[in-house]
Every structure is written in C-alpha cells, then in structure tokens.
C-alpha cells in the first residue's frame, strides 16, 4: 500500500537560531514549505540547505500565512510547525503510521512538551495541552485571528500519543521580546469584542497567578514554575492594559468626532 505524502509547513522571520534543529527533525517528510517574512539573517539559507520550498511574503498575520502554505502544499497530509518546535523520534514513528493509512481521522491533536528557560514544564496547565497540528489537506484551515492561531478541521479528530517539543522561551530576553509582540496581538484580537473596565487588569493579575501556580499546580515545577506563573500573570495584566488603552483611544476619537460634527 502506497503511503500518503506529508507536507510540513513553517512560517519564519529571523529564525536562524531555531530553524536548523526544527528542519532536522522533519527532514524525512516528503516536502517542507517555508513562508518567510523577509528575514535578514541566515534563515532562508538554512531552509534551502534542507531542500525547503521558500516563499517570501510580507507579514500579514500568522493564520493567513499558514493557510497560504497549505495551499502550496502537494502532500495529502499537512504537519504545521513553528520554528522553535521539534518532532520527537517517537512521534515520527506515530505520524508515519498515520501516513500508511492506519486511522480514520481527518486530523490529530498532538501533546506538547513545553520548555521554559530550558526546563520541561509538567504542570501549570502546560502539559499535555494538545494542539491540532496534523490534518488532511482540504480538511483543515487556520482560523483568522491575530495570534495563537488554531486549526479548524472538518471531520473526525483523534489523538496521537507522543509529544512535540516546544522550546518557546530560552531565557528572559527571549521571553520579553515575544511578550510585547504577543500581548499587543492578543489585545488587538480582543478589541471590539467586549469592553473591560479600568480595574479589570488589576483583578486578572492575582487571579491568573492563583490559577497557574496553585489550581494548575505550577508550584510542582519548583523555581521555574514560580517564575513562569509570575511572568504569565503579568502578561495577562499587560494584555488587558493594552486593550484598555485601545478602548480609551476609540472613546476619545468618538468624542472628537462628536465635537467636530455637532448636531443642530
């Protein structure tokens, strides 16, 4: 029986530190498609070294670029990765079983091993936290939201046993760079959906810490668990402050329009 082909899709921008190990973990795939947002480091050079098909495009949202990658893919199955993710040897074997036709599902949720400052975080709601990353072409599409995009699959969805490895935050500098970008995108995604009072960020700050550190048992990850809980609680605080800023800007613009166009 002929195996189904697998296309791996990745989006990049200045990922020279991560993209090599990522591609090394999927070099067995039939096709690798990279959508690059005009990186000015060695990202594209490294991708081409692995035989990837590279398409350059301006940044227009994560989901839009990933959907473009899916359209360009030739494989019957799609595996979506980020540059800071890896496929474990055990997961490779499991994916190959799917490609052989051993399964009736149209998509698969894959557990994620999340590494924070070099440590695998087992608690705090971070594991297994499955993500839908493997799906049939024509059955799955990324939802158009600003950040934390997800795949919507038409059909049956199953679970794979073995995890992907996600090396998201290597150190504090790496965390803070992503912190500002993601919190802004999160605020943009929530803008216009619901109004939040000025005190809401201050309520969410302690409640988020309690949720991660105590209820989801982040304390079981020791010092890393405490550090992650504090930083993530502050992330949520900043996200809602940014949203409040946008609401205030919109309110001011509305008032300005009313003053400039008085009703007689």
Backbone as JSON, one array per atom type, in Angstrom:
{
  "sequence": "XXXXXXXXXXXXXXXXXXXXXXXXXXXXXXXXXXXXXXXXXXXXXXXXXXXXXXXXXXXXXXXXXXXXXXXXXXXXXXXXXXXXXXXXXXXXXXXXXXXXXXXXXXXXXXXXXXXXXXXXXXXXXXXXXXXXXXXXXXXXXXXXXXXXXXXXXXXXXXXXXXXXXXXXXXXXXXXXXXXXXXXXXXXXXXXXXXXXXXXXXXXXXXXXXXXXXXXXXXXXXXXXXXXXXXXXXXXXXXXXXXXXXXXXXXXXXXXXXXXXXXXX",
  "N": [[0.84, -1.2, 0.0], [0.6, 2.18, -0.9], [2.16, 4.9, 0.72], [0.67, 7.87, 2.1], [1.55, 11.22, 1.22], [3.48, 13.63, 3.04], [3.36, 17.01, 3.86], [5.24, 19.46, 5.37], [4.64, 22.5, 6.98], [5.89, 25.71, 7.66], [6.27, 28.89, 9.19], [8.36, 31.75, 9.08], [10.56, 34.27, 10.46], [13.53, 35.7, 10.76], [14.79, 33.42, 12.11], [17.18, 32.03, 12.55], [18.5, 30.79, 14.68], [16.83, 28.77, 15.57], [15.67, 27.37, 13.4], [17.24, 25.41, 12.09], [17.54, 22.99, 13.84], [14.79, 22.45, 13.95], [14.1, 21.84, 11.25], [15.8, 19.69, 10.89], [14.51, 17.76, 12.39], [12.36, 17.1, 10.83], [13.23, 16.31, 8.36], [12.75, 13.98, 7.05], [10.29, 14.15, 5.9], [8.06, 14.36, 3.02], [7.92, 16.84, 1.83], [8.86, 20.19, 2.51], [7.61, 23.25, 3.31], [8.27, 26.63, 3.52], [7.22, 29.71, 4.7], [8.39, 32.79, 4.52], [8.98, 35.88, 6.15], [10.61, 37.93, 4.89], [13.24, 37.6, 6.13], [16.27, 38.83, 7.56], [18.51, 37.52, 8.33], [20.26, 34.37, 8.5], [18.21, 32.64, 7.98], [16.7, 31.87, 5.59], [18.74, 30.82, 4.01], [19.52, 28.57, 5.54], [17.13, 27.11, 5.45], [16.93, 26.46, 2.72], [19.13, 24.85, 2.49], [18.19, 22.51, 3.55], [16.53, 21.7, 1.56], [14.07, 22.93, 1.43], [11.04, 24.43, 0.18], [10.87, 27.75, -0.35], [8.92, 30.57, 0.25], [8.62, 34.0, 0.0], [7.06, 36.53, 1.84], [5.26, 39.45, 2.89], [4.61, 40.29, 6.31], [1.46, 39.37, 7.31], [-0.19, 38.39, 9.24], [-0.41, 35.44, 11.22], [-2.14, 33.21, 10.73], [-3.05, 33.68, 8.11], [-0.7, 33.41, 6.6], [-0.05, 30.76, 7.15], [-2.22, 29.42, 6.05], [-1.8, 30.04, 3.39], [0.54, 28.58, 2.97], [-0.49, 26.0, 3.21], [-2.09, 25.88, 0.92], [-0.12, 25.8, -1.03], [1.0, 23.36, -0.63], [1.78, 19.99, -1.57], [1.3, 17.54, -0.49], [-0.82, 14.88, 0.82], [-1.32, 14.99, 3.47], [-0.93, 17.4, 6.09], [1.51, 18.85, 8.18], [1.84, 21.12, 10.63], [4.26, 23.33, 11.84], [6.09, 25.4, 14.17], [9.05, 27.44, 14.17], [10.46, 27.06, 16.53], [9.89, 24.54, 17.39], [10.06, 20.93, 17.63], [10.05, 17.59, 16.27], [9.68, 14.65, 17.98], [11.52, 11.51, 18.04], [9.83, 9.32, 18.64], [7.34, 10.36, 18.01], [7.63, 10.73, 15.28], [7.55, 8.09, 14.3], [4.92, 7.49, 14.95], [3.47, 9.32, 13.4], [4.15, 8.4, 10.87], [2.77, 6.01, 10.85], [0.16, 6.95, 10.65], [0.32, 8.06, 8.1], [0.51, 5.77, 6.61], [-2.04, 5.01, 6.47], [-3.27, 4.01, 8.67], [-5.69, 4.63, 10.4], [-8.73, 6.49, 10.87], [-9.22, 9.15, 11.07], [-9.52, 12.71, 10.36], [-7.9, 14.64, 11.28], [-5.36, 15.27, 13.78], [-4.75, 15.69, 17.22], [-1.89, 16.72, 18.95], [0.13, 16.09, 21.73], [2.04, 18.47, 23.69], [5.3, 19.13, 24.68], [6.4, 21.55, 26.64], [9.02, 23.81, 26.92], [10.57, 25.87, 29.22], [12.83, 28.31, 29.77], [14.75, 26.34, 29.42], [13.78, 24.16, 30.84], [11.56, 21.4, 31.03], [8.21, 21.9, 31.41], [5.96, 20.48, 33.44], [3.62, 21.03, 34.69], [1.16, 23.51, 35.72], [-0.77, 23.78, 33.79], [0.41, 23.33, 31.36], [1.09, 20.88, 30.25], [-0.46, 17.9, 29.13], [-1.52, 19.51, 27.1], [-2.72, 19.43, 24.27], [-2.28, 20.17, 20.76], [-3.8, 20.82, 17.61], [-2.22, 19.75, 14.94], [-1.64, 18.03, 12.86], [-3.16, 17.14, 9.9], [-5.51, 16.32, 7.26], [-5.05, 17.54, 3.97], [-7.26, 19.95, 2.7], [-9.12, 19.43, 4.56], [-8.53, 20.88, 6.79], [-8.09, 24.17, 8.17], [-6.5, 27.22, 9.11], [-7.7, 29.37, 11.62], [-8.62, 32.77, 11.27], [-7.26, 34.72, 13.29], [-5.59, 37.1, 15.45], [-3.37, 36.12, 16.93], [-2.02, 33.11, 18.44], [-3.09, 31.18, 16.79], [-5.34, 28.64, 15.55], [-6.16, 25.38, 14.22], [-8.99, 24.55, 12.35], [-10.82, 21.74, 11.81], [-12.67, 19.92, 9.47], [-14.45, 17.22, 10.09], [-13.47, 14.05, 11.56], [-11.56, 14.0, 14.55], [-8.64, 12.85, 16.06], [-6.32, 11.59, 18.59], [-2.82, 11.74, 19.05], [-0.2, 9.91, 20.64], [2.48, 10.53, 21.36], [4.68, 13.33, 22.09], [5.18, 16.67, 20.64], [8.05, 18.81, 20.77], [8.48, 21.83, 22.32], [10.35, 24.58, 22.32], [9.98, 27.25, 23.57], [10.58, 29.62, 25.18], [13.7, 30.63, 25.76], [15.27, 32.14, 27.47], [15.21, 35.05, 29.66], [15.43, 37.37, 28.09], [14.58, 36.46, 25.57], [11.96, 35.78, 26.24], [10.85, 38.31, 26.94], [11.01, 39.72, 24.52], [9.13, 38.36, 22.93], [6.97, 38.67, 24.57], [6.06, 41.4, 24.44], [5.26, 41.63, 21.75], [3.32, 39.55, 21.44], [1.43, 40.2, 23.43], [0.42, 42.58, 22.47], [-0.76, 41.73, 20.06], [-2.67, 39.96, 21.1], [-4.3, 41.78, 22.47], [-5.26, 43.26, 20.32], [-6.78, 41.29, 19.06], [-8.85, 40.94, 20.86], [-10.04, 43.39, 20.87], [-12.93, 45.34, 20.42], [-14.66, 43.22, 20.83], [-15.58, 43.01, 23.41], [-16.12, 45.2, 26.15], [-13.91, 46.21, 28.73], [-13.59, 47.11, 32.13], [-11.62, 49.69, 33.81], [-10.42, 48.61, 36.04], [-10.21, 45.97, 35.6], [-7.75, 44.69, 34.61], [-6.25, 44.69, 37.0], [-7.64, 42.96, 38.59], [-7.39, 40.59, 37.19], [-4.66, 40.05, 37.32], [-3.8, 38.94, 39.99], [-5.6, 36.77, 40.04], [-4.92, 35.25, 37.81], [-2.37, 34.41, 38.48], [-2.95, 32.81, 40.74], [-4.48, 30.85, 39.49], [-2.62, 29.58, 37.71], [-0.38, 28.92, 39.36], [-1.35, 27.72, 41.75], [-3.98, 26.38, 41.4], [-3.6, 24.99, 38.94], [-1.3, 23.8, 39.65], [1.32, 24.8, 39.26], [3.36, 25.2, 41.07], [4.61, 22.78, 41.44], [6.6, 22.59, 39.63], [8.75, 23.81, 40.76], [11.22, 26.37, 41.16], [11.18, 27.31, 38.49], [8.49, 27.0, 37.92], [7.33, 28.9, 39.62], [8.46, 31.26, 38.6], [7.47, 31.22, 35.96], [4.7, 31.41, 36.47], [4.47, 33.97, 37.64], [5.41, 35.64, 35.55], [3.58, 35.04, 33.5], [1.18, 35.83, 34.65], [1.64, 38.55, 34.81], [1.83, 39.04, 32.1], [-0.84, 38.69, 31.24], [-1.98, 40.8, 32.65], [-0.72, 43.04, 31.37], [-1.66, 42.67, 28.77], [-4.43, 43.25, 29.03], [-4.29, 45.87, 29.91], [-3.25, 47.08, 27.63], [-5.42, 46.61, 25.96], [-7.34, 48.18, 27.26], [-6.18, 50.7, 26.8], [-6.54, 50.9, 24.03], [-9.32, 50.97, 23.95], [-9.77, 53.39, 25.25], [-8.56, 55.15, 23.44], [-10.28, 54.79, 21.26], [-12.65, 55.75, 22.36], [-11.97, 58.43, 22.78], [-11.58, 59.29, 20.17], [-14.17, 59.03, 19.2], [-15.49, 60.94, 20.76], [-14.17, 63.22, 19.84], [-15.02, 63.3, 17.2], [-17.7, 63.83, 17.61], [-17.59, 66.41, 18.68], [-16.57, 67.82, 16.56], [-18.55, 67.56, 14.74], [-21.17, 68.79, 15.5], [-24.6, 68.35, 16.48], [-27.33, 70.17, 15.26]],
  "CA": [[0.0, 0.0, 0.0], [1.4, 3.4, -1.01], [1.99, 5.86, 1.81], [0.29, 9.24, 1.8], [2.66, 12.17, 1.32], [3.39, 14.61, 4.13], [3.95, 18.34, 3.66], [5.45, 20.23, 6.6], [4.54, 23.93, 6.71], [6.52, 26.51, 8.71], [6.43, 30.31, 8.89], [9.6, 32.23, 9.7], [11.15, 35.6, 10.36], [14.76, 35.76, 11.56], [14.76, 32.24, 12.99], [18.39, 31.27, 12.28], [18.91, 30.0, 15.85], [15.91, 27.65, 15.8], [15.14, 26.67, 12.23], [18.04, 24.23, 11.76], [17.06, 21.82, 14.57], [13.4, 22.18, 13.55], [14.12, 21.16, 9.95], [16.47, 18.4, 11.08], [13.55, 16.81, 12.95], [11.32, 16.76, 9.83], [13.87, 16.13, 7.05], [12.21, 12.75, 6.49], [8.99, 14.44, 5.26], [8.1, 14.43, 1.56], [8.02, 18.22, 1.38], [8.88, 21.22, 3.54], [7.27, 24.57, 2.76], [8.56, 27.71, 4.46], [6.73, 31.04, 4.34], [9.32, 33.67, 5.23], [8.63, 37.31, 6.12], [11.8, 38.71, 4.54], [14.27, 37.51, 7.16], [17.54, 39.43, 7.17], [19.61, 36.72, 8.88], [20.56, 33.19, 7.68], [17.06, 31.73, 8.0], [16.39, 31.34, 4.26], [19.9, 30.0, 3.61], [19.42, 27.29, 6.25], [15.95, 26.4, 4.92], [17.26, 25.92, 1.39], [20.1, 23.78, 2.72], [17.39, 21.31, 3.8], [15.67, 21.44, 0.42], [12.73, 23.5, 1.62], [10.49, 25.4, -0.78], [10.75, 29.0, 0.41], [8.13, 31.65, -0.33], [8.78, 35.23, 0.78], [5.85, 37.34, 1.88], [5.2, 40.41, 3.98], [3.84, 39.84, 7.47], [0.04, 39.7, 7.23], [-0.91, 37.55, 10.17], [0.06, 34.06, 11.27], [-3.08, 32.29, 10.1], [-3.08, 33.93, 6.67], [0.49, 32.83, 6.0], [-0.11, 29.3, 7.24], [-3.19, 28.96, 5.06], [-1.12, 30.13, 2.1], [1.44, 27.43, 2.91], [-1.3, 24.8, 2.95], [-2.49, 25.91, -0.49], [1.04, 25.45, -1.85], [1.46, 22.01, -0.29], [1.41, 18.92, -2.5], [1.01, 16.32, 0.24], [-2.2, 14.58, 1.25], [-1.38, 15.36, 4.89], [-0.2, 18.62, 6.47], [2.01, 18.96, 9.55], [2.19, 22.52, 10.87], [5.25, 23.54, 12.89], [6.76, 26.68, 14.34], [10.5, 27.25, 14.1], [11.01, 26.65, 17.83], [9.33, 23.23, 17.72], [10.75, 19.75, 17.1], [9.3, 16.34, 16.29], [10.45, 13.62, 18.69], [11.63, 10.25, 17.28], [8.63, 8.5, 18.87], [6.24, 10.97, 17.26], [7.88, 10.45, 13.86], [7.02, 6.75, 14.03], [3.46, 7.53, 15.06], [2.97, 10.04, 12.22], [4.32, 7.5, 9.72], [1.65, 5.06, 10.9], [-0.99, 7.67, 10.1], [0.53, 8.2, 6.65], [0.27, 4.46, 6.0], [-3.48, 4.81, 6.4], [-3.73, 3.34, 9.89], [-6.52, 5.57, 11.16], [-9.87, 7.02, 10.1], [-9.44, 10.55, 11.42], [-9.13, 13.75, 9.4], [-6.9, 15.47, 11.94], [-4.87, 14.71, 15.05], [-4.21, 16.53, 18.28], [-0.59, 16.23, 19.38], [0.54, 16.7, 23.0], [3.17, 19.39, 23.56], [6.24, 19.32, 25.78], [6.74, 22.98, 26.64], [10.26, 24.08, 27.65], [10.66, 27.25, 29.69], [14.2, 28.54, 30.28], [15.48, 25.07, 29.37], [13.16, 23.11, 31.65], [10.25, 20.89, 30.62], [7.19, 22.28, 32.39], [4.97, 19.4, 33.5], [2.42, 21.47, 35.4], [0.72, 24.86, 35.37], [-1.64, 23.73, 32.61], [1.23, 23.32, 30.15], [1.27, 19.54, 29.69], [-0.01, 17.72, 27.74], [-2.03, 20.64, 26.31], [-2.59, 19.04, 22.86], [-2.55, 21.11, 19.67], [-4.15, 20.16, 16.35], [-1.16, 20.13, 14.01], [-1.57, 17.09, 11.74], [-4.5, 17.03, 9.32], [-5.59, 16.1, 5.82], [-5.22, 18.75, 3.16], [-8.65, 20.11, 2.29], [-9.98, 19.24, 5.73], [-8.16, 21.79, 7.87], [-7.75, 25.56, 7.84], [-6.22, 28.03, 10.28], [-8.67, 30.44, 11.86], [-8.03, 34.1, 11.09], [-7.19, 35.55, 14.48], [-4.31, 37.81, 15.46], [-2.28, 35.32, 17.5], [-2.46, 31.82, 18.99], [-3.97, 30.63, 15.77], [-5.63, 27.23, 15.67], [-6.7, 24.74, 13.03], [-10.35, 24.04, 12.4], [-10.88, 20.58, 10.93], [-13.98, 19.37, 9.12], [-14.36, 15.76, 10.14], [-13.12, 13.41, 12.82], [-10.27, 14.37, 15.12], [-8.12, 11.88, 17.02], [-5.19, 11.99, 19.42], [-1.58, 10.99, 19.0], [0.31, 9.65, 21.99], [3.8, 11.09, 21.66], [4.62, 14.79, 22.02], [6.09, 17.6, 20.01], [8.89, 19.53, 21.72], [8.33, 23.27, 22.07], [11.37, 25.37, 23.04], [9.4, 28.57, 23.33], [11.28, 30.73, 25.84], [15.03, 30.13, 26.14], [15.79, 32.96, 28.57], [14.35, 36.2, 29.93], [15.45, 38.27, 26.94], [13.71, 35.85, 24.56], [10.58, 35.9, 26.73], [10.39, 39.69, 26.89], [10.82, 40.09, 23.13], [7.86, 37.79, 22.5], [5.97, 39.22, 25.49], [5.49, 42.65, 23.93], [4.59, 41.38, 20.47], [2.13, 38.72, 21.61], [0.42, 40.9, 24.23], [-0.21, 43.55, 21.57], [-1.63, 40.99, 19.15], [-3.8, 39.48, 21.9], [-5.18, 42.92, 22.71], [-5.92, 43.56, 19.04], [-7.77, 40.25, 18.8], [-9.99, 41.13, 21.76], [-10.61, 44.73, 20.68], [-14.23, 45.38, 19.76], [-15.49, 42.08, 21.19], [-16.19, 43.27, 24.73], [-15.46, 46.28, 26.87], [-13.45, 45.86, 30.07], [-13.39, 48.27, 32.99], [-10.22, 50.05, 34.07], [-9.86, 47.81, 37.13], [-10.17, 44.55, 35.21], [-6.38, 44.14, 34.62], [-5.77, 44.5, 38.37], [-8.3, 41.76, 39.1], [-6.86, 39.43, 36.48], [-3.27, 39.78, 37.71], [-3.7, 37.91, 41.04], [-6.4, 35.57, 39.73], [-4.16, 34.44, 36.85], [-1.29, 33.76, 39.24], [-3.56, 31.74, 41.54], [-4.89, 29.79, 38.57], [-1.47, 28.84, 37.19], [0.54, 28.43, 40.38], [-2.0, 26.88, 42.75], [-5.01, 25.48, 40.87], [-2.98, 24.11, 37.95], [-0.15, 23.21, 40.34], [2.61, 25.24, 38.74], [4.36, 25.11, 42.14], [5.3, 21.49, 41.36], [7.77, 22.78, 38.77], [9.79, 24.47, 41.52], [11.52, 27.78, 40.87], [10.7, 27.61, 37.14], [7.04, 27.12, 38.0], [7.03, 30.19, 40.24], [8.83, 32.31, 37.65], [6.51, 31.2, 34.86], [3.4, 31.88, 36.96], [4.56, 35.42, 37.82], [5.54, 36.29, 34.24], [2.34, 34.88, 32.74], [0.17, 36.69, 35.27], [1.93, 39.92, 34.37], [1.48, 39.09, 30.67], [-2.28, 38.91, 31.15], [-2.2, 42.17, 33.11], [-0.31, 43.97, 30.31], [-2.58, 42.49, 27.65], [-5.68, 43.97, 29.27], [-3.98, 47.3, 29.94], [-3.17, 47.49, 26.22], [-6.78, 46.64, 25.45], [-7.95, 49.38, 27.85], [-5.63, 51.84, 26.06], [-7.23, 50.96, 22.74], [-10.7, 51.4, 24.2], [-9.72, 54.82, 25.55], [-8.27, 55.84, 22.18], [-11.5, 54.77, 20.46], [-13.61, 56.65, 23.01], [-11.54, 59.8, 22.54], [-11.84, 59.6, 18.76], [-15.62, 59.19, 19.07], [-15.83, 62.24, 21.33], [-13.65, 64.25, 18.94], [-15.91, 63.38, 16.03], [-18.93, 64.48, 18.05], [-17.33, 67.84, 18.85], [-16.33, 68.41, 15.24], [-19.79, 67.48, 13.96], [-22.28, 68.97, 16.45], [-25.96, 68.27, 15.92], [-28.11, 71.42, 15.43]],
  "C": [[0.88, 1.25, 0.0], [1.09, 4.36, 0.13], [1.47, 7.19, 1.29], [1.51, 10.14, 1.98], [2.39, 13.18, 2.43], [4.09, 15.9, 3.73], [4.04, 19.03, 5.02], [5.42, 21.71, 6.25], [5.04, 24.72, 7.93], [6.53, 27.96, 8.27], [7.62, 30.84, 9.69], [9.8, 33.73, 9.54], [12.32, 35.66, 11.33], [14.81, 34.64, 12.6], [16.04, 31.4, 12.85], [18.84, 30.41, 13.46], [18.08, 28.74, 16.01], [15.64, 26.78, 14.58], [15.93, 25.42, 11.86], [17.59, 22.98, 12.49], [15.62, 21.44, 14.23], [13.37, 21.37, 12.26], [14.79, 19.8, 10.04], [15.48, 17.35, 11.57], [12.47, 16.39, 11.96], [11.92, 16.53, 8.44], [13.4, 14.87, 6.34], [10.89, 12.98, 5.74], [9.16, 14.54, 3.74], [8.34, 15.85, 1.06], [8.04, 19.15, 2.6], [8.64, 22.57, 2.87], [7.48, 25.62, 3.84], [8.02, 29.02, 3.91], [7.53, 32.04, 5.18], [8.93, 35.14, 5.05], [9.89, 38.16, 5.97], [12.81, 38.77, 5.68], [15.55, 38.16, 6.65], [18.72, 38.75, 7.87], [19.81, 35.49, 7.97], [19.38, 32.22, 7.6], [16.82, 31.08, 6.64], [17.51, 30.43, 3.77], [19.83, 28.61, 4.25], [18.25, 26.47, 5.72], [16.27, 25.75, 3.58], [18.29, 24.8, 1.48], [19.37, 22.45, 2.94], [16.42, 21.0, 2.67], [14.26, 21.98, 0.54], [12.33, 24.39, 0.45], [10.19, 26.68, -0.01], [9.95, 30.03, -0.38], [8.29, 32.87, 0.58], [7.51, 36.06, 0.69], [5.93, 38.33, 3.03], [4.32, 39.86, 5.1], [2.4, 40.32, 7.35], [-0.78, 38.82, 8.15], [-0.48, 36.1, 10.07], [-0.86, 33.13, 10.48], [-3.09, 32.45, 8.59], [-1.88, 33.28, 5.99], [0.46, 31.3, 6.06], [-1.12, 28.72, 6.26], [-2.62, 29.03, 3.65], [-0.18, 28.95, 1.91], [0.68, 26.14, 2.6], [-1.72, 24.74, 1.49], [-1.36, 25.47, -1.41], [1.49, 24.01, -1.65], [0.94, 20.97, -1.28], [1.0, 17.64, -1.78], [-0.45, 16.15, 0.59], [-2.41, 14.95, 2.72], [-0.5, 16.58, 5.14], [0.24, 18.5, 7.93], [2.49, 20.4, 9.74], [3.14, 22.63, 12.06], [5.61, 25.01, 12.99], [8.25, 26.41, 14.41], [11.1, 26.76, 15.41], [10.43, 25.32, 18.31], [10.11, 22.11, 17.04], [9.81, 18.55, 17.16], [10.18, 15.27, 16.94], [10.5, 12.34, 17.85], [10.39, 9.36, 17.43], [7.44, 9.04, 18.08], [6.4, 10.74, 15.77], [7.29, 9.1, 13.48], [5.5, 6.75, 14.03], [2.84, 8.24, 13.86], [3.08, 9.15, 10.98], [3.23, 6.44, 9.68], [0.39, 5.69, 10.34], [-0.88, 7.76, 8.59], [0.32, 6.88, 5.91], [-1.22, 4.15, 5.91], [-4.06, 4.1, 7.6], [-4.48, 4.33, 10.79], [-7.6, 6.15, 10.27], [-10.12, 8.5, 10.34], [-8.96, 11.5, 10.32], [-8.09, 14.7, 9.99], [-6.52, 14.85, 13.27], [-4.35, 15.8, 15.97], [-2.92, 15.9, 18.79], [-0.22, 16.88, 20.71], [1.83, 17.5, 22.81], [4.0, 19.4, 24.84], [6.77, 20.74, 25.69], [7.97, 23.21, 27.51], [10.36, 25.57, 27.95], [12.01, 27.45, 30.37], [14.95, 27.22, 30.41], [14.86, 23.93, 30.13], [11.8, 22.7, 31.08], [9.27, 21.16, 31.75], [6.06, 21.24, 32.37], [3.63, 19.86, 34.08], [2.03, 22.88, 34.96], [-0.18, 24.92, 34.16], [-0.9, 23.63, 31.3], [1.43, 21.94, 29.52], [0.09, 18.66, 30.08], [-0.48, 18.8, 26.77], [-1.93, 20.37, 24.8], [-2.99, 20.14, 21.88], [-2.86, 20.32, 18.4], [-3.16, 20.62, 15.28], [-1.06, 19.22, 12.78], [-2.98, 16.89, 11.2], [-4.42, 16.82, 7.81], [-5.74, 17.43, 5.09], [-6.65, 18.79, 2.63], [-9.62, 19.93, 3.43], [-9.7, 20.25, 6.85], [-7.77, 23.16, 7.37], [-7.51, 26.33, 9.13], [-7.23, 29.16, 10.39], [-7.97, 31.79, 11.84], [-8.18, 34.93, 12.36], [-5.78, 36.09, 14.59], [-3.15, 36.95, 15.93], [-2.87, 34.07, 18.11], [-3.45, 31.15, 18.05], [-4.17, 29.13, 15.97], [-6.24, 26.7, 14.39], [-8.13, 24.28, 13.29], [-10.46, 22.93, 11.36], [-12.33, 20.16, 10.72], [-13.86, 17.85, 9.1], [-13.95, 15.28, 11.52], [-11.71, 13.81, 13.26], [-9.87, 13.34, 16.18], [-6.94, 12.45, 17.79], [-3.98, 11.11, 19.12], [-0.99, 10.92, 20.4], [1.57, 10.45, 22.31], [3.84, 12.59, 21.35], [5.55, 15.44, 21.0], [6.87, 18.29, 21.12], [8.87, 21.01, 21.37], [9.3, 24.05, 22.95], [11.03, 26.85, 22.9], [10.24, 29.71, 23.91], [12.61, 30.22, 26.4], [15.59, 30.86, 27.36], [14.88, 34.18, 28.71], [14.31, 37.16, 28.75], [14.52, 37.76, 25.84], [12.25, 36.01, 24.96], [10.05, 37.32, 26.55], [10.19, 40.19, 25.46], [9.46, 39.6, 22.62], [6.7, 38.37, 23.32], [5.29, 40.44, 24.88], [4.7, 42.42, 22.65], [3.28, 40.63, 20.66], [1.04, 39.43, 22.42], [-0.3, 41.95, 23.38], [-1.18, 42.85, 20.63], [-2.86, 40.43, 19.88], [-4.81, 40.59, 22.16], [-5.94, 43.3, 21.45], [-7.03, 42.56, 18.75], [-9.02, 40.43, 19.65], [-10.7, 42.46, 21.55], [-11.93, 44.65, 19.93], [-15.16, 44.24, 20.13], [-16.24, 42.31, 22.51], [-15.42, 44.4, 25.39], [-15.11, 45.83, 28.29], [-13.21, 47.13, 30.87], [-11.92, 48.5, 33.3], [-9.58, 49.2, 35.16], [-9.7, 46.34, 36.76], [-8.74, 43.98, 35.19], [-5.86, 43.85, 36.02], [-6.43, 43.3, 39.04], [-7.72, 40.5, 38.47], [-5.45, 39.06, 36.92], [-3.17, 38.74, 38.82], [-4.46, 36.63, 40.71], [-5.66, 34.66, 38.75], [-3.02, 33.72, 37.56], [-1.83, 32.59, 40.06], [-3.94, 30.56, 40.67], [-3.7, 28.93, 38.15], [-0.68, 28.17, 38.31], [-0.11, 27.45, 41.36], [-2.97, 25.88, 42.13], [-4.44, 24.5, 39.86], [-1.63, 23.56, 38.41], [1.19, 23.55, 39.7], [3.72, 25.15, 39.78], [5.15, 23.8, 42.09], [6.49, 21.53, 40.41], [8.84, 23.63, 39.45], [9.96, 25.94, 41.16], [11.01, 28.18, 39.49], [9.19, 27.79, 37.13], [6.61, 28.45, 38.59], [7.31, 31.32, 39.26], [7.85, 32.38, 36.5], [5.16, 31.77, 35.29], [3.38, 33.4, 37.11], [4.58, 36.12, 36.46], [4.24, 36.19, 33.45], [1.2, 35.71, 33.33], [0.38, 38.14, 34.85], [1.62, 40.1, 32.89], [-0.01, 39.39, 30.5], [-2.63, 40.33, 31.59], [-1.88, 43.17, 32.0], [-1.24, 43.87, 29.11], [-3.86, 43.3, 27.84], [-5.47, 45.47, 29.46], [-3.88, 47.84, 28.52], [-4.56, 47.56, 25.59], [-7.52, 47.87, 25.98], [-7.46, 50.63, 27.13], [-6.34, 52.01, 24.73], [-8.67, 51.43, 22.9], [-10.76, 52.89, 24.49], [-9.45, 55.64, 24.3], [-9.52, 55.91, 21.31], [-12.56, 55.69, 21.03], [-13.27, 58.1, 22.73], [-11.83, 60.21, 21.1], [-13.33, 59.82, 18.51], [-16.06, 60.55, 19.6], [-15.36, 63.38, 20.43], [-14.54, 64.42, 17.72], [-17.2, 64.09, 16.39], [-18.77, 65.98, 18.21], [-17.16, 68.53, 17.5], [-17.58, 68.41, 14.37], [-20.99, 67.62, 14.89], [-23.63, 68.89, 15.75], [-26.71, 69.55, 16.25], [-29.59, 71.1, 15.36]]
}
